[in-house]
Amino acid sequence: MQQLREPELSAEVSEDAVLMRRVADGEEVALRMLYERHAAGMLRLIRRLTSQREVAEEILQESWLAVWRSAGSFRGEAPVRAWLLGVARRQAHNRLRRAEPVLVDLEKAADVPDLEPAVDEQVLARAERRDLVAAVAELPEHLREVLVLVLAEDLPYPQVAVILGIPTGTVKSRMHMARRLLTEALTKTTNPKGGRTGDR
């Protein structure tokens, strides 16, 4: 799904790993450099888990504090970006468990990319954007977060597996279920009585 551009990507990944080692050694400059590279992506993910901007920004700061404290635990088994997104996800879940139910607000986050051939293209074409946002928000949390990471963040399945702490096969099965439920929800929205949209 995601086309990796070498050697550009590999060089950036390597630089990130070096920065992580420097952060583990207590270098604040390295932490700031990682922040400049990855904070926006982390905030985007957090904003898809909570609709409150102030809360999202607080979670982002908590996430970077956690990065500073736990950088030594990074083993390089996955790209730094995936590890950082995992930290952001855990911090968001910790905060949101104590607060309001999790809501997805894709209207205020980045645009939703096309949802792969497995989702009926005609269903998506007929769906209003608000219906798409609502359908994603109605997905069970464990399916929604996989959908966001794979489609919106454009991460490959193995990296999503690292972020969520689940097997790659589980990521694939959750994506399959998420796409199926999303298609069903959008079909009901655009064609509630079994006829074509616009039929009376």
TORKOLLO-515266 format. One line per 3 residues: number of its first residue (from 1); for each residue x, z, y negated of N, C-alpha, C. Coordinates in Angstrom, 2 decimals. Example, Ala and Ser with C-alpha at 12.3 -4.5 7.8 and 13.67 -1.06 7.14 Angstrom:
2
1 = 13.19/7.80/5.69/12.30/7.80/4.50/13.20/7.80/3.30 | 12.85/7.08/2.25/13.67/7.14/1.06/12.90/7.87/-0.03
***
This chain:
200
1 = 0.83/0.00/1.21/0.00/0.00/0.00/0.86/0.00/-1.26 | 1.80/0.92/-1.30/2.65/1.02/-2.47/3.91/0.21/-2.24 | 4.25/-0.67/-3.17/5.45/-1.47/-3.05/6.60/-0.74/-3.73
4 = 7.62/-0.38/-2.95/8.76/0.35/-3.49/9.80/-0.65/-3.97 | 10.32/-0.46/-5.15/11.31/-1.35/-5.71/12.69/-0.72/-5.56 | 13.53/-1.29/-4.72/14.89/-0.85/-4.52/15.80/-1.79/-5.31
7 = 16.94/-1.31/-5.89/17.42/0.06/-5.75/16.92/1.01/-6.82 | 16.01/0.54/-7.71/15.56/1.37/-8.83/14.98/2.69/-8.35 | 14.08/2.62/-7.37/13.41/3.81/-6.91/14.37/4.76/-6.23
10 = 15.25/4.21/-5.36/16.17/5.07/-4.64/17.12/5.79/-5.59 | 17.52/5.11/-6.67/18.41/5.74/-7.65/17.70/6.89/-8.35 | 16.43/6.68/-8.71/15.68/7.74/-9.38/15.46/8.93/-8.44
13 = 15.13/8.63/-7.18/14.93/9.69/-6.20/16.20/10.49/-6.02 | 17.34/9.80/-5.96/18.63/10.47/-5.80/18.93/11.35/-7.01 | 18.67/10.83/-8.21/18.89/11.62/-9.43/18.01/12.86/-9.45
16 = 16.77/12.70/-9.01/15.86/13.85/-8.96/16.40/14.92/-8.02 | 16.92/14.50/-6.88/17.45/15.47/-5.91/18.63/16.23/-6.49 | 19.48/15.51/-7.24/20.62/16.17/-7.89/20.12/17.18/-8.92
19 = 19.11/16.78/-9.69/18.55/17.69/-10.69/17.95/18.93/-10.03 | 17.29/18.75/-8.90/16.71/19.89/-8.20/17.79/20.87/-7.76 | 18.91/20.34/-7.28/20.01/21.23/-6.88/20.55/21.99/-8.08
22 = 20.60/21.32/-9.22/21.08/21.98/-10.44/20.10/23.05/-10.89 | 18.80/22.77/-10.75/17.79/23.78/-11.09/17.94/24.99/-10.18 | 18.18/24.73/-8.90/18.38/25.83/-7.95/19.58/26.68/-8.33
25 = 20.55/26.05/-9.01/21.73/26.79/-9.47/21.51/27.46/-10.81 | 20.29/27.31/-11.36/19.95/28.01/-12.59/20.16/27.23/-13.87 | 20.25/25.90/-13.80/20.47/25.09/-14.99/19.14/24.73/-15.66
28 = 18.89/25.29/-16.82/17.65/25.03/-17.53/17.58/23.58/-18.04 | 18.73/23.00/-18.37/18.75/21.62/-18.84/18.21/20.69/-17.75 | 18.58/20.94/-16.51/18.09/20.12/-15.40/16.59/20.28/-15.24
31 = 16.10/21.51/-15.44/14.66/21.75/-15.34/13.92/20.95/-16.41 | 14.46/20.93/-17.62/13.82/20.18/-18.71/13.81/18.68/-18.40 | 14.88/18.19/-17.79/14.94/16.77/-17.45/13.89/16.42/-16.39
34 = 13.73/17.29/-15.40/12.69/17.07/-14.40/11.30/17.15/-15.04 | 11.14/18.08/-15.96/9.86/18.22/-16.66/9.50/16.93/-17.39 | 10.46/16.36/-18.09/10.21/15.13/-18.84/9.82/13.98/-17.90
37 = 10.38/13.97/-16.72/10.10/12.90/-15.77/8.76/13.07/-15.05 | 8.41/14.30/-14.73/7.31/14.51/-13.78/6.13/15.34/-14.30 | 6.25/15.94/-15.47/5.16/16.81/-15.94/3.86/16.03/-16.12
40 = 3.94/14.81/-16.62/2.72/14.03/-16.85/1.97/13.76/-15.55 | 2.70/13.40/-14.50/2.07/13.16/-13.22/1.46/14.41/-12.62 | 2.15/15.54/-12.79/1.62/16.81/-12.30/0.35/17.19/-13.04
43 = 0.36/17.00/-14.37/-0.82/17.33/-15.16/-1.99/16.43/-14.78 | -1.71/15.17/-14.52/-2.77/14.23/-14.13/-3.43/14.70/-12.83 | -2.62/15.14/-11.88/-3.17/15.65/-10.62/-4.01/16.90/-10.86
46 = -3.50/17.81/-11.66/-4.22/19.06/-11.94/-5.54/18.77/-12.65 | -5.52/17.78/-13.56/-6.73/17.44/-14.30/-7.80/16.86/-13.40 | -7.40/16.34/-12.25/-8.39/15.85/-11.30/-8.96/16.98/-10.46
49 = -8.37/18.15/-10.56/-8.86/19.31/-9.82/-9.66/20.27/-10.70 | -9.48/20.18/-12.00/-10.26/21.01/-12.92/-10.61/20.18/-14.15 | -11.82/20.36/-14.66/-12.26/19.59/-15.82/-11.88/20.24/-17.14
52 = -11.26/21.41/-17.08/-10.92/22.14/-18.30/-9.46/21.88/-18.68 | -9.25/21.20/-19.80/-7.90/20.83/-20.21/-7.01/22.04/-20.42 | -7.52/23.07/-21.07/-6.69/24.25/-21.33/-6.25/24.91/-20.04
55 = -7.17/25.00/-19.09/-6.83/25.58/-17.79/-5.78/24.72/-17.09 | -5.94/23.41/-17.17/-4.99/22.49/-16.53/-3.59/22.67/-17.11 | -3.51/22.82/-18.42/-2.20/22.98/-19.05/-1.57/24.33/-18.68
58 = -2.41/25.35/-18.54/-1.90/26.65/-18.09/-1.36/26.56/-16.67 | -2.10/25.85/-15.82/-1.66/25.68/-14.43/-0.35/24.90/-14.39 | -0.21/23.91/-15.28/1.03/23.14/-15.33/2.21/24.05/-15.65
61 = 2.04/24.93/-16.63/3.12/25.85/-16.99/3.44/26.80/-15.83 | 2.40/27.28/-15.16/2.61/28.14/-14.00/3.35/27.39/-12.90 | 3.05/26.11/-12.79/3.70/25.29/-11.77/5.20/25.16/-12.04
64 = 5.55/24.95/-13.30/6.97/24.80/-13.61/7.71/26.13/-13.51 | 7.02/27.22/-13.76/7.64/28.53/-13.52/7.91/28.70/-12.03 | 6.96/28.25/-11.21/7.15/28.31/-9.76/8.30/27.41/-9.31
67 = 8.43/26.24/-9.95/9.54/25.34/-9.64/10.87/26.02/-9.94 | 10.95/26.66/-11.09/12.17/27.36/-11.50/12.54/28.45/-10.48 | 11.53/29.14/-10.01/11.79/30.26/-9.09/12.08/29.82/-7.66
70 = 11.52/28.68/-7.27/11.60/28.29/-5.85/12.37/27.01/-5.61 | 13.12/26.54/-6.60/13.86/25.28/-6.44/14.81/25.33/-5.25 | 15.31/26.50/-4.95/16.23/26.63/-3.82/15.60/26.33/-2.48
73 = 14.28/26.33/-2.42/13.59/26.06/-1.16/13.41/24.56/-0.91 | 13.76/23.73/-1.89/13.65/22.29/-1.72/14.74/21.82/-0.77 | 14.34/21.19/0.34/15.29/20.78/1.38/15.55/19.28/1.39
76 = 14.88/18.54/0.54/15.11/17.10/0.49/14.43/16.32/1.59 | 13.48/16.94/2.29/12.77/16.25/3.36/11.76/15.25/2.82 | 11.40/15.39/1.57/10.48/14.47/0.89/11.01/14.26/-0.52
79 = 10.58/13.19/-1.20/11.02/12.99/-2.58/10.64/14.18/-3.46 | 11.43/14.39/-4.51/11.17/15.50/-5.43/9.76/15.40/-6.00 | 9.33/14.18/-6.32/7.99/14.01/-6.90/6.92/14.59/-5.99
82 = 7.02/14.31/-4.69/6.04/14.83/-3.75/6.10/16.35/-3.69 | 7.30/16.89/-3.71/7.46/18.35/-3.68/6.84/18.99/-4.92 | 7.09/18.39/-6.08/6.54/18.92/-7.33/5.02/18.85/-7.35
85 = 4.47/17.74/-6.87/3.01/17.62/-6.81/2.43/18.66/-5.85 | 3.16/18.97/-4.80/2.72/20.02/-3.89/2.68/21.38/-4.57 | 3.69/21.65/-5.39/3.71/22.91/-6.15/2.51/22.96/-7.09
88 = 2.26/21.86/-7.80/1.13/21.81/-8.74/-0.19/22.02/-8.01 | -0.34/21.40/-6.87/-1.58/21.55/-6.09/-1.78/23.00/-5.66 | -0.73/23.63/-5.16/-0.86/25.03/-4.73/-1.20/25.95/-5.89
91 = -0.55/25.73/-7.03/-0.85/26.56/-8.20/-2.29/26.36/-8.66 | -2.75/25.11/-8.63/-4.13/24.83/-9.03/-5.11/25.51/-8.09 | -4.85/25.42/-6.80/-5.76/26.04/-5.83/-5.76/27.56/-5.98
94 = -4.60/28.14/-6.22/-4.53/29.59/-6.41/-5.37/30.03/-7.60 | -5.26/29.28/-8.70/-6.01/29.62/-9.91/-7.51/29.38/-9.71 | -7.85/28.24/-9.15/-9.25/27.85/-9.07/-10.03/28.64/-8.02
97 = -9.34/29.21/-7.05/-10.02/30.09/-6.09/-10.60/31.31/-6.80 | -9.94/31.71/-7.87/-10.37/32.90/-8.60/-11.33/32.56/-9.73 | -11.57/31.27/-9.94/-12.39/30.86/-11.09/-13.59/30.08/-10.62
100 = -13.96/29.07/-11.40/-15.15/28.27/-11.14/-14.90/27.30/-10.00 | -15.97/26.73/-9.42/-15.78/25.71/-8.38/-14.99/24.53/-8.92 | -14.22/23.91/-8.04/-13.39/22.78/-8.44/-14.25/21.56/-8.73
103 = -13.98/20.92/-9.87/-14.70/19.70/-10.24/-13.68/18.61/-10.52 | -14.01/17.41/-10.15/-13.13/16.28/-10.44/-13.66/15.56/-11.67 | -12.79/15.30/-12.64/-13.19/14.61/-13.86/-12.30/13.38/-14.01
106 = -12.63/12.33/-13.30/-11.81/11.14/-13.35/-12.02/10.34/-14.62 | -13.12/10.58/-15.32/-13.34/9.88/-16.58/-12.25/10.24/-17.59 | -11.83/11.52/-17.59/-10.85/11.98/-18.56/-9.44/11.89/-18.02
109 = -9.30/11.52/-16.76/-7.98/11.33/-16.19/-7.67/9.84/-16.18 | -6.70/9.44/-15.36/-6.34/8.03/-15.31/-7.44/7.23/-14.62 | -7.41/5.92/-14.82/-8.41/5.06/-14.20/-8.31/5.14/-12.69
112 = -9.44/4.96/-12.02/-9.45/4.95/-10.57/-9.08/3.56/-10.10 | -8.04/3.43/-9.25/-7.67/2.10/-8.76/-8.66/1.60/-7.73 | -8.51/0.32/-7.35/-9.38/-0.23/-6.31/-9.23/0.56/-5.03
115 = -10.31/0.71/-4.28/-10.33/1.62/-3.15/-10.11/0.94/-1.81 | -9.15/0.02/-1.72/-8.74/-0.61/-0.48/-9.87/-1.42/0.16 | -9.52/-2.37/0.99/-10.53/-3.22/1.62/-11.53/-2.47/2.48
118 = -11.16/-1.24/2.94/-12.07/-0.50/3.81/-13.36/-0.12/3.10 | -13.34/-0.08/1.79/-14.56/0.20/1.03/-15.18/-1.12/0.62 | -16.45/-1.25/0.85/-17.17/-2.49/0.56/-16.98/-2.88/-0.90
121 = -16.36/-4.05/-1.14/-16.09/-4.49/-2.50/-17.38/-4.69/-3.30 | -18.42/-5.17/-2.65/-19.68/-5.40/-3.36/-20.32/-4.08/-3.77 | -20.16/-3.06/-2.93/-20.69/-1.74/-3.29/-20.00/-1.23/-4.54
124 = -18.68/-1.35/-4.59/-17.94/-0.90/-5.76/-18.29/-1.72/-6.99 | -18.48/-3.02/-6.80/-18.79/-3.88/-7.93/-20.14/-3.51/-8.54 | -21.09/-3.09/-7.72/-22.41/-2.74/-8.22/-22.44/-1.33/-8.81
127 = -21.50/-0.50/-8.38/-21.54/0.91/-8.79/-21.16/1.08/-10.26 | -21.93/1.89/-10.95/-21.56/2.28/-12.30/-20.39/3.25/-12.22 | -19.56/3.25/-13.27/-18.40/4.14/-13.25/-18.82/5.60/-13.09
130 = -19.91/5.99/-13.78/-20.36/7.38/-13.67/-20.78/7.71/-12.24 | -21.33/6.71/-11.53/-21.71/6.93/-10.14/-20.48/7.10/-9.26 | -19.43/6.33/-9.55/-18.19/6.45/-8.79/-17.57/7.82/-8.99
133 = -17.52/8.26/-10.25/-16.97/9.58/-10.56/-17.77/10.67/-9.85 | -19.10/10.55/-9.90/-19.96/11.54/-9.27/-19.78/11.54/-7.75 | -19.64/10.35/-7.17/-19.47/10.26/-5.72/-18.16/10.90/-5.27
136 = -17.09/10.67/-6.03/-15.81/11.30/-5.70/-15.91/12.81/-5.83 | -16.59/13.27/-6.88/-16.74/14.72/-7.11/-17.52/15.40/-6.00 | -18.41/14.66/-5.34/-19.24/15.23/-4.28/-18.53/15.30/-2.93
139 = -17.39/14.64/-2.82/-16.65/14.70/-1.56/-16.17/16.12/-1.29 | -16.10/16.53/-0.03/-15.50/17.83/0.28/-14.08/17.89/-0.28 | -13.65/19.06/-0.69/-12.37/19.20/-1.37/-11.21/18.63/-0.56
142 = -11.18/18.88/0.74/-10.04/18.43/1.55/-9.99/16.90/1.65 | -11.14/16.25/1.51/-11.16/14.78/1.50/-10.85/14.25/0.11 | -11.36/14.92/-0.91/-11.16/14.47/-2.29/-9.68/14.49/-2.67
145 = -8.97/15.55/-2.27/-7.58/15.64/-2.69/-6.72/14.58/-1.99 | -7.06/14.24/-0.76/-6.34/13.16/-0.08/-6.61/11.83/-0.79 | -7.87/11.59/-1.14/-8.24/10.37/-1.84/-7.48/10.24/-3.16
148 = -7.41/11.32/-3.91/-6.72/11.31/-5.20/-5.24/11.02/-5.02 | -4.60/11.69/-4.07/-3.16/11.53/-3.89/-2.80/10.13/-3.40 | -3.60/9.58/-2.48/-3.29/8.28/-1.91/-3.64/7.15/-2.88
151 = -4.82/7.22/-3.48/-5.29/6.11/-4.31/-4.91/6.25/-5.77 | -5.19/7.40/-6.36/-4.92/7.57/-7.79/-3.44/7.77/-8.07 | -2.76/8.56/-7.22/-1.33/8.79/-7.41/-0.47/7.77/-6.68
154 = -1.10/6.95/-5.84/-0.41/5.87/-5.14/0.74/6.38/-4.27 | 0.51/7.49/-3.59/1.53/8.06/-2.72/1.32/7.58/-1.28 | 2.40/7.32/-0.56/2.26/6.94/0.85/1.81/8.12/1.69
157 = 1.23/7.84/2.83/0.70/8.89/3.69/1.72/9.99/4.03 | 2.97/9.65/4.38/3.92/10.71/4.73/4.15/11.70/3.59 | 4.20/11.21/2.34/4.39/12.12/1.21/3.16/12.98/0.98
160 = 1.99/12.41/1.15/0.76/13.19/1.02/0.74/14.28/2.08 | 1.21/13.95/3.27/1.26/14.94/4.35/2.15/16.11/3.98 | 3.28/15.82/3.33/4.19/16.88/2.89/3.52/17.75/1.83
163 = 2.87/17.11/0.87/2.22/17.85/-0.22/1.15/18.79/0.32 | 0.37/18.30/1.26/-0.76/19.08/1.77/-0.39/19.96/2.95 | 0.80/19.74/3.52/1.21/20.53/4.65/0.42/20.24/5.92
166 = 0.08/18.97/6.11/-0.69/18.55/7.29/-0.01/17.34/7.92 | -0.31/17.03/9.19/0.28/15.85/9.82/-0.16/14.56/9.15 | 0.68/13.54/9.24/0.35/12.24/8.67/-0.93/11.68/9.28
169 = -1.12/11.89/10.56/-2.33/11.42/11.21/-3.59/12.04/10.63 | -3.48/13.30/10.21/-4.62/13.98/9.60/-4.93/13.37/8.23 | -3.88/13.00/7.49/-4.08/12.33/6.21/-4.85/11.03/6.43
172 = -4.45/10.26/7.42/-5.12/8.99/7.70/-6.58/9.19/8.07 | -6.84/10.18/8.92/-8.23/10.41/9.34/-9.09/10.90/8.18 | -8.50/11.72/7.30/-9.26/12.18/6.14/-9.53/11.04/5.17
175 = -8.56/10.13/5.01/-8.79/8.97/4.15/-9.91/8.11/4.72 | -9.90/7.92/6.02/-10.96/7.12/6.66/-12.33/7.75/6.39 | -12.42/9.06/6.57/-13.68/9.75/6.34/-14.08/9.70/4.87
178 = -13.11/9.89/3.97/-13.40/9.87/2.53/-13.94/8.51/2.11 | -13.30/7.44/2.59/-13.77/6.10/2.23/-15.17/5.84/2.77 | -15.41/6.31/4.00/-16.73/6.09/4.59/-17.82/6.83/3.80
181 = -17.56/8.10/3.46/-18.55/8.87/2.71/-18.75/8.30/1.31 | -17.65/7.83/0.70/-17.75/7.26/-0.64/-18.58/5.98/-0.61 | -18.34/5.15/0.38/-19.12/3.92/0.51/-20.60/4.22/0.72
184 = -20.89/5.19/1.59/-22.29/5.56/1.84/-22.96/6.07/0.57 | -22.24/6.92/-0.18/-22.81/7.49/-1.41/-23.08/6.40/-2.44 | -22.13/5.48/-2.59/-22.30/4.41/-3.58/-23.38/3.43/-3.15
187 = -23.51/3.21/-1.84/-24.56/2.33/-1.35/-25.94/2.91/-1.68 | -26.10/4.21/-1.50/-27.37/4.86/-1.82/-27.66/4.80/-3.31 | -26.59/4.92/-4.12/-26.76/4.92/-5.58/-27.15/3.55/-6.10
190 = -26.46/2.52/-5.59/-26.71/1.17/-6.09/-27.88/0.49/-5.40 | -28.29/1.03/-4.25/-29.34/0.39/-3.46/-30.19/1.46/-2.80 | -30.83/2.34/-3.60/-31.48/3.53/-3.07/-32.62/3.27/-2.10
193 = -33.30/2.13/-2.15/-34.46/1.88/-1.30/-34.22/0.78/-0.27 | -32.92/0.42/-0.14/-32.61/-0.59/0.86/-32.69/-2.01/0.35 | -33.12/-2.19/-0.90/-33.17/-3.52/-1.48/-31.99/-3.73/-2.38
196 = -31.91/-4.88/-2.98/-30.82/-5.15/-3.90/-31.06/-4.44/-5.21 | -29.94/-4.16/-5.90/-30.06/-3.52/-7.20/-30.89/-4.40/-8.12 | -31.85/-3.80/-8.77/-32.71/-4.56/-9.68/-34.04/-4.90/-9.07
199 = -34.16/-4.77/-7.71/-35.45/-5.05/-7.07/-36.46/-3.99/-7.45 | -37.67/-4.35/-7.56/-38.75/-3.41/-7.88/-39.60/-3.16/-6.64
***
